């Protein structure tokens, strides 16, 4: 009976801890949004990316350090899609002919944050 009591106490403590962790996490970030809510870069990958040196440079230099930008290699010409708060499309901006710095300005103007390398 003593072992059963210890087991029950330990189980109860674990359940309370899990409950508190879940509530604390959700209280600190109640308005969590997926990265795509701000902007998304869709582009090709592999050999075709060599046709878009600005996009390739942007991905290598900046994309890993930008909050609010999702990069997806889905094929096609490089395109920045900017989203409204309700996740509807606000604007689509072709960026295949832009430099890495010009693309960075586009995503910053959309509301994404560059956190530096």
Protein Blocks (a to p, Z undefined) as FASTA:
>chain_A
ZZmmmmmmmmmmmmmmmmmmmmmmmmmmmmgccfklmoccdddehjllmmmmmlmmmmmm
mmmmcghiacddebpjdddddddfkopafbdcdfklpcfklmmmmmmmnopacebZZ
